[in-house]
């Protein structure tokens, strides 16, 4: 090892030792863009815009330092490669915390240790125009930044992402007005399966929408989870060997959470209804006793393989070229036959990669319970 490398390692060690209270923030994300670790940016937190290589997650590769005295503004020591390496970034006075505790309606501080090297204030909600988003009926924005629609079919289940270490299935609800040849569909529930565990997020069926009533269901291995609404406003657990921590954190008083599974993914989720005006404009012809509550989501992934599959997952492959016609108003993506699963918690499909670890927790009630 030459002298330059030795000095660099010693310097890094001393800095880390000095900030003994610092907590390492797990690298999140894969793909391209400007980073989206804490809110509504257009990027996905990691990577090279064209090659989509699995580089370190520069945006969120940092160590949290003690806040600035007197202001409470959080700070971080950047550990990502590039011009921001070993620089200390401080949250703005307008958003002092990365994770606001008491008022979930305010913006959080997003620390970006990529080449941008800055801190900004952003809402921590799904950005339906950002990379990895799944919203509306349903409209996707892939890891390549290309927007497409995937209608699927009402009452069916499809693998959105299937990789070596986890799989995400979606349950579709919908309706088919007279005269149409296919369903209008929305994502009503998500199931994240990894190891022998399952985390479900689902929208309740509600007759009439009320923003003040929580319509979000969270289940861990089949048991309903009550996410606190005060204090930290979060629920935490670990997998069997303690390798991965699962955090479900409220990002609003009702119907909005952020899910983090260490080393795998981060999801911003919001439950939303189909409004009367939206129903009229699109001629959905929805019944009066069903608001068709569904999920708006945005995903950020860590350490995806180059062979990742799924309706959304395949768009993160480094060699992926989108087949959709981007020049048309509604570019359609096929693949229902490749990605349909026989049930909500099944990991079996024609193109699925994930193999469930056998466990009694895998025999969970199906999405019909919602």
WOWOKA-V645882 format. One record per residue. N is the residue number from 1. RES is the residue in three letters. SS is DSSP state (helix for helix, strand for strand, loop for the rest). PHI is phi in whole degrees, -180 to 180 (none if undefined). PSI is psi in degrees with one decimal (none if undefined). Layout:
[[N:RES:SS:PHI:PSI] [N:RES:SS:PHI:PSI]]
This chain:
[[1:UNK:loop:none:126.6] [2:UNK:loop:-76:170.3] [3:UNK:helix:-63:-38.5] [4:UNK:helix:-62:-46.6] [5:UNK:helix:-64:-38.9] [6:UNK:helix:-63:-44.5] [7:UNK:helix:-63:-39.6] [8:UNK:helix:-64:-42.7] [9:UNK:helix:-65:-41.6] [10:UNK:helix:-64:-42.7] [11:UNK:helix:-61:-45.5] [12:UNK:helix:-61:-42.3] [13:UNK:helix:-63:-42.3] [14:UNK:helix:-65:-39.6] [15:UNK:helix:-65:-45.1] [16:UNK:helix:-62:-40.9] [17:UNK:helix:-65:-38.9] [18:UNK:helix:-62:-37.5] [19:UNK:loop:-101:63.5] [20:UNK:loop:-63:-24.7] [21:UNK:loop:-85:-1.2] [22:UNK:loop:-70:144.9] [23:UNK:strand:-112:129.5] [24:UNK:strand:-74:128.9] [25:UNK:loop:-91:121.1] [26:UNK:loop:-60:138.6] [27:UNK:loop:-64:129.4] [28:UNK:loop:-122:139.3] [29:UNK:loop:106:156.3] [30:UNK:loop:-157:137.6] [31:UNK:loop:135:-144.1] [32:UNK:loop:-129:170.5] [33:UNK:loop:124:-163.0] [34:UNK:loop:-98:2.8] [35:UNK:loop:92:142.4] [36:UNK:loop:-146:28.1] [37:UNK:loop:-58:-30.2] [38:UNK:loop:-125:9.4] [39:UNK:loop:-179:-133.4] [40:UNK:loop:-100:28.4] [41:UNK:loop:-68:170.2] [42:UNK:loop:-88:-11.9] [43:UNK:loop:-94:-172.0] [44:UNK:loop:-126:15.1] [45:UNK:loop:90:-3.7] [46:UNK:loop:-167:140.6] [47:UNK:loop:114:-177.1] [48:UNK:loop:-104:126.8] [49:UNK:loop:-57:-35.3] [50:UNK:loop:-98:-44.9] [51:UNK:loop:-82:-22.5] [52:UNK:loop:55:40.4] [53:UNK:loop:-77:156.0] [54:UNK:loop:-87:73.2] [55:UNK:loop:-83:178.1] [56:UNK:loop:-67:152.2] [57:UNK:loop:-79:84.8] [58:UNK:helix:-57:-41.3] [59:UNK:helix:-57:-41.3] [60:UNK:helix:-115:20.4] [61:UNK:loop:-92:86.1] [62:UNK:strand:-152:169.3] [63:UNK:strand:-112:132.2] [64:UNK:strand:-80:127.9] [65:UNK:strand:-102:173.9] [66:UNK:loop:-66:143.0] [67:UNK:loop:-63:159.7] [68:UNK:loop:-66:132.2] [69:UNK:loop:-64:137.1] [70:UNK:loop:88:-21.8] [71:UNK:loop:-118:-26.0] [72:UNK:loop:75:8.1] [73:UNK:loop:-69:121.4] [74:UNK:loop:-70:150.8] [75:UNK:strand:-132:160.8] [76:UNK:strand:-147:145.8] [77:UNK:strand:-99:115.7] [78:UNK:strand:-73:132.3] [79:UNK:loop:-115:1.3] [80:UNK:loop:-75:151.1] [81:UNK:loop:-64:152.0] [82:UNK:loop:114:-166.3] [83:UNK:loop:-71:-12.9] [84:UNK:loop:-94:0.3] [85:UNK:loop:-59:125.7] [86:UNK:loop:69:12.8] [87:UNK:loop:-85:149.6] [88:UNK:strand:-102:121.8] [89:UNK:strand:-108:142.2] [90:UNK:strand:-121:138.1] [91:UNK:loop:-66:146.6] [92:UNK:loop:-66:160.2] [93:UNK:loop:-66:-24.8] [94:UNK:loop:-74:-21.6] [95:UNK:loop:-149:89.3] [96:UNK:loop:-76:-19.7] [97:UNK:loop:-118:143.0] [98:UNK:loop:-68:-29.9] [99:UNK:loop:-134:91.4] [100:UNK:loop:-57:135.3] [101:UNK:loop:-94:-50.1] [102:UNK:loop:-91:-32.6] [103:UNK:loop:-122:99.6] [104:UNK:loop:-77:-1.1] [105:UNK:loop:-92:-8.1] [106:UNK:loop:-91:164.8] [107:UNK:loop:-75:151.1] [108:UNK:strand:-103:163.7] [109:UNK:strand:-86:124.6] [110:UNK:strand:-106:117.5] [111:UNK:strand:-95:120.3] [112:UNK:strand:-115:104.0] [113:UNK:loop:-94:13.6] [114:UNK:loop:-76:-164.4] [115:UNK:loop:-63:-19.0] [116:UNK:loop:-65:-42.5] [117:UNK:loop:54:65.4] [118:UNK:strand:-156:169.4] [119:UNK:strand:-119:140.4] [120:UNK:strand:-140:163.8] [121:UNK:strand:-102:126.7] [122:UNK:strand:-143:148.4] [123:UNK:loop:-72:145.3] [124:UNK:loop:-101:64.4] [125:UNK:loop:-131:161.9] [126:UNK:loop:-60:135.1] [127:UNK:loop:-103:106.5] [128:UNK:loop:-70:-5.6] [129:UNK:loop:-107:2.6] [130:UNK:loop:-91:164.8] [131:UNK:loop:-57:138.9] [132:UNK:loop:75:21.6] [133:UNK:strand:-96:148.2] [134:UNK:strand:-136:109.4] [135:UNK:strand:-142:172.9] [136:UNK:loop:61:-130.2] [137:UNK:loop:-118:67.9] [138:UNK:loop:-87:144.0] [139:UNK:strand:-107:129.3] [140:UNK:strand:-108:148.9] [141:UNK:strand:-123:114.5] [142:UNK:loop:-76:177.9] [143:UNK:loop:-67:-14.7] [144:UNK:loop:-93:0.2] [145:UNK:loop:85:0.6] [146:UNK:loop:-89:131.8] [147:UNK:strand:-88:140.2] [148:UNK:strand:-154:162.8] [149:UNK:strand:-110:143.4] [150:UNK:loop:-136:106.5] [151:UNK:loop:-82:-32.5] [152:UNK:loop:59:-132.7] [153:UNK:loop:-161:146.4] [154:UNK:loop:-65:142.0] [155:UNK:loop:78:3.7] [156:UNK:loop:-108:167.7] [157:UNK:strand:-126:139.3] [158:UNK:strand:-138:145.6] [159:UNK:strand:-82:113.7] [160:UNK:strand:-79:-40.0] [161:UNK:strand:-141:133.3] [162:UNK:strand:-141:114.8] [163:UNK:loop:-134:-174.3] [164:UNK:loop:-62:-35.3] [165:UNK:loop:-108:-8.9] [166:UNK:strand:-164:165.4] [167:UNK:strand:-143:143.3] [168:UNK:strand:-121:117.8] [169:UNK:strand:-104:152.4] [170:UNK:strand:-124:137.5] [171:UNK:strand:-101:128.2] [172:UNK:strand:-100:136.0] [173:UNK:strand:-111:164.2] [174:UNK:strand:-179:-173.6] [175:UNK:strand:-152:154.0] [176:UNK:loop:-131:98.0] [177:UNK:loop:-62:157.5] [178:UNK:loop:-58:135.4] [179:UNK:loop:95:-13.0] [180:UNK:loop:-89:150.3] [181:UNK:loop:-94:-10.3] [182:UNK:loop:-147:168.7] [183:UNK:loop:-81:149.7] [184:UNK:strand:-82:133.6] [185:UNK:strand:-135:154.4] [186:UNK:strand:-142:154.9] [187:UNK:strand:-84:115.0] [188:UNK:strand:-96:-25.6] [189:UNK:strand:-153:150.7] [190:UNK:strand:-124:143.1] [191:UNK:strand:-126:118.6] [192:UNK:strand:-102:116.7] [193:UNK:strand:-116:125.9] [194:UNK:strand:-148:145.3] [195:UNK:loop:54:-124.9] [196:UNK:loop:-108:12.9] [197:UNK:strand:-110:159.7] [198:UNK:strand:-139:129.1] [199:UNK:strand:-118:120.2] [200:UNK:strand:-109:141.1] [201:UNK:strand:-129:125.7] [202:UNK:strand:-145:152.1] [203:UNK:strand:-95:130.6] [204:UNK:loop:-69:152.3] [205:UNK:loop:-79:121.1] [206:UNK:loop:-126:142.8] [207:UNK:loop:-75:-45.5] [208:UNK:loop:-134:130.3] [209:UNK:loop:-78:139.5] [210:UNK:loop:-139:118.0] [211:UNK:loop:-60:-24.2] [212:UNK:loop:-88:-4.3] [213:UNK:loop:-108:128.6] [214:UNK:loop:-75:119.3] [215:UNK:loop:-109:16.1] [216:UNK:strand:-99:131.4] [217:UNK:strand:-110:132.7] [218:UNK:strand:-122:128.2] [219:UNK:strand:-129:137.7] [220:UNK:strand:-119:115.2] [221:UNK:loop:52:38.7] [222:UNK:loop:92:-13.3] [223:UNK:strand:-98:136.1] [224:UNK:strand:-68:135.1] [225:UNK:loop:-107:132.3] [226:UNK:loop:-99:107.7] [227:UNK:loop:-83:121.4] [228:UNK:loop:-57:153.5] [229:UNK:loop:-107:-6.3] [230:UNK:loop:-126:179.8] [231:UNK:loop:61:-129.7] [232:UNK:loop:-68:-20.0] [233:UNK:loop:52:47.7] [234:UNK:strand:-150:159.0] [235:UNK:strand:-123:137.2] [236:UNK:strand:-131:149.8] [237:UNK:strand:-158:176.0] [238:UNK:strand:-129:160.7] [239:UNK:loop:-77:-178.5] [240:UNK:loop:-61:-39.7] [241:UNK:loop:-98:7.0] [242:UNK:loop:74:10.2] [243:UNK:loop:-71:-39.1] [244:UNK:loop:-121:133.7] [245:UNK:strand:-99:138.8] [246:UNK:strand:-112:124.3] [247:UNK:strand:-126:126.4] [248:UNK:strand:-115:114.0] [249:UNK:strand:-121:129.8] [250:UNK:strand:-70:133.8] [251:UNK:loop:-113:7.3] [252:UNK:loop:-159:169.4] [253:UNK:loop:-63:-34.5] [254:UNK:loop:-141:153.0] [255:UNK:loop:65:17.8] [256:UNK:strand:-149:125.0] [257:UNK:strand:-141:160.7] [258:UNK:strand:-116:130.9] [259:UNK:strand:-111:130.9] [260:UNK:strand:-127:126.9] [261:UNK:strand:-119:111.3] [262:UNK:loop:-51:128.0] [263:UNK:loop:78:-2.2] [264:UNK:loop:-118:-57.9] [265:UNK:strand:-165:169.0] [266:UNK:strand:-139:136.6] [267:UNK:strand:-132:130.1] [268:UNK:strand:-99:128.5] [269:UNK:strand:-129:136.7] [270:UNK:strand:-138:133.5] [271:UNK:strand:-90:132.0] [272:UNK:strand:-145:152.3] [273:UNK:loop:-98:175.5] [274:UNK:loop:-93:115.3] [275:UNK:loop:-77:164.4] [276:UNK:helix:-61:-42.1] [277:UNK:helix:-68:-41.2] [278:UNK:helix:-62:-41.0] [279:UNK:helix:-62:-40.6] [280:UNK:helix:-70:-46.7] [281:UNK:helix:-62:-42.4] [282:UNK:helix:-92:-4.9] [283:UNK:loop:57:45.4] [284:UNK:loop:-68:-28.8] [285:UNK:loop:59:47.0] [286:UNK:loop:-74:149.6] [287:UNK:loop:-68:156.7] [288:UNK:loop:-71:-20.7] [289:UNK:loop:-101:20.3] [290:UNK:loop:-147:118.3] [291:UNK:loop:-82:-3.5] [292:UNK:loop:49:54.6] [293:UNK:loop:-62:134.2] [294:UNK:strand:-146:179.8] [295:UNK:strand:-105:137.7] [296:UNK:strand:-107:130.6] [297:UNK:strand:-138:155.4] [298:UNK:strand:-141:130.2] [299:UNK:strand:-108:145.7] [300:UNK:strand:-133:130.6] [301:UNK:strand:-116:153.5] [302:UNK:loop:-123:133.6] [303:UNK:loop:61:40.1] [304:UNK:loop:-67:146.6] [305:UNK:loop:-81:166.6] [306:UNK:loop:-74:-7.5] [307:UNK:loop:-110:17.0] [308:UNK:loop:-56:144.0] [309:UNK:strand:-124:179.2] [310:UNK:loop:114:161.7] [311:UNK:loop:-54:-46.0] [312:UNK:loop:-92:-39.2] [313:UNK:helix:-57:-39.4] [314:UNK:helix:-65:-21.5] [315:UNK:helix:-72:-7.3] [316:UNK:helix:-96:-0.7] [317:UNK:loop:-66:141.3] [318:UNK:loop:-65:-24.1] [319:UNK:loop:-104:12.2] [320:UNK:loop:-74:134.4] [321:UNK:loop:-126:120.7] [322:UNK:loop:-66:133.3] [323:UNK:loop:-89:-3.8] [324:UNK:loop:-76:154.3] [325:UNK:loop:-88:100.0] [326:UNK:loop:-72:-11.4] [327:UNK:loop:-82:-10.9] [328:UNK:loop:-95:157.9] [329:UNK:loop:-61:-37.0] [330:UNK:loop:-128:82.1] [331:UNK:loop:-65:122.7] [332:UNK:strand:-101:139.3] [333:UNK:loop:-111:126.1] [334:UNK:loop:-85:-162.3] [335:UNK:loop:111:11.0] [336:UNK:helix:-55:-38.5] [337:UNK:helix:-70:-30.0] [338:UNK:helix:-80:-31.3] [339:UNK:helix:-115:-0.3] [340:UNK:strand:-73:134.5] [341:UNK:strand:-110:151.5] [342:UNK:loop:-69:-19.0] [343:UNK:loop:-154:170.3] [344:UNK:loop:-61:-37.6] [345:UNK:loop:-104:13.9] [346:UNK:loop:-82:141.4] [347:UNK:loop:-103:14.5] [348:UNK:loop:-101:123.8] [349:UNK:loop:-157:170.5] [350:UNK:loop:-61:-29.5] [351:UNK:loop:-117:4.7] [352:UNK:loop:-68:145.0] [353:UNK:loop:-109:-32.6] [354:UNK:loop:-70:137.9] [355:UNK:loop:-120:121.0] [356:UNK:loop:-66:137.3] [357:UNK:loop:-76:125.5] [358:UNK:loop:-58:134.1] [359:UNK:loop:-167:152.7] [360:UNK:helix:-66:-21.7] [361:UNK:helix:-72:-10.4] [362:UNK:helix:-80:-13.4] [363:UNK:loop:-91:71.9] [364:UNK:loop:-102:149.7] [365:UNK:loop:-59:145.3] [366:UNK:loop:-77:173.0] [367:UNK:helix:-63:-13.8] [368:UNK:helix:-60:-23.7] [369:UNK:helix:-66:-19.4] [370:UNK:loop:-76:none]]
